[in-house]
Amino acid sequence: MPNAYKGILYAVITAALWSVLAIVMKVSLSELTPADITWFRFLLAFIVLSVYYYLKKPQYLRILRRPPLILILATLCLAANYYGFIEGVNLTTPSIAQIFIQLGPVLLAVAGFTFFHEKASWRQISGLVLVMAGLLVFYREQLNLILSGRAILHTGILWIIIAAVTWAVYSVLLKILVMKYPPMQLNLVVFGLPVLLYLPFVNFSHFAGLHVIGWLIVIFMGLNTLFAYGLLSLAIHYAEANKISVILILNPILTFILMAVISYSGATWIKHEHYTFLTLAGALVVLAGAVLTVFKKNKPAKRAV
């Protein structure tokens, strides 16, 4: 498989993993604080990854002794992203959080064209415009709710915007780092440093009171962190930043589909979401735009004379 398509595949899996995350977070916040969840996600991901490399490639652990300054900056950005997003989910809803977090992939796409000089055809630019237009239609009802919402919604939105901006900065720095370091080796620092940063804010009594389902949920979030950001690192290594950003923008659509299924099933453990014909039409426009942006038209091979 060509490297570009590997990057696309990794980005698609990342989007799928993230699509479940906002829903699971909202459920877990009934028993844990945003700091509790953020710390545990990083802790579990770091333990699994460090044990793997201790057994398979112990030389990779050397990066923990003296990590590059740019990697520390990237890690601080991701730590801020994690907390900002879950605080935003806590103060708003999974749907609203997924609306505004898309600022991150959009900024990454702009960075790809601006800083990394990634080439973009008119076909790709048109696709990106379609994605933005489709998202605007898709979120019409949710945006109306936000504009007429309470002050707590606006505070939550501010947290999500902070999360989006710091994620974009993290991704740009990671794009630079993967040119020199193996992507998964970088995650040793990316996962490990936030464990120390968030430790003073963790309330361990909350974990002691978790039931079996609660533990399964936090373990899932930790493994989600490990695999999603591991695959994102590989995606950034193999594919162009603007392509990855468009694929990741599809992630909220997957979230809304899951929420629609949950609502249709009559589940009572989370607030239901409702969609109109315009919402579905917007989703189709986003998908069409993503196809135009991600897949280049193959040039015909030159005939031998």
FENNOR-V914882 format. One record per helix or strand. SS is the DSSP state (helix for helix, strand for strand). FROM is the first residue (numbers start at 1). TO is the last residue. If there is no record, write none. Layout:
ss=SS from=FROM to=TO
ss=SS from=FROM to=TO
//
This chain:
ss=helix from=3 to=28
ss=helix from=34 to=56
ss=helix from=58 to=64
ss=helix from=69 to=91
ss=helix from=94 to=100
ss=helix from=102 to=114
ss=helix from=122 to=138
ss=helix from=140 to=147
ss=helix from=151 to=177
ss=helix from=183 to=201
ss=helix from=204 to=208
ss=helix from=212 to=238
ss=helix from=241 to=249
ss=helix from=251 to=265
ss=helix from=277 to=294
//
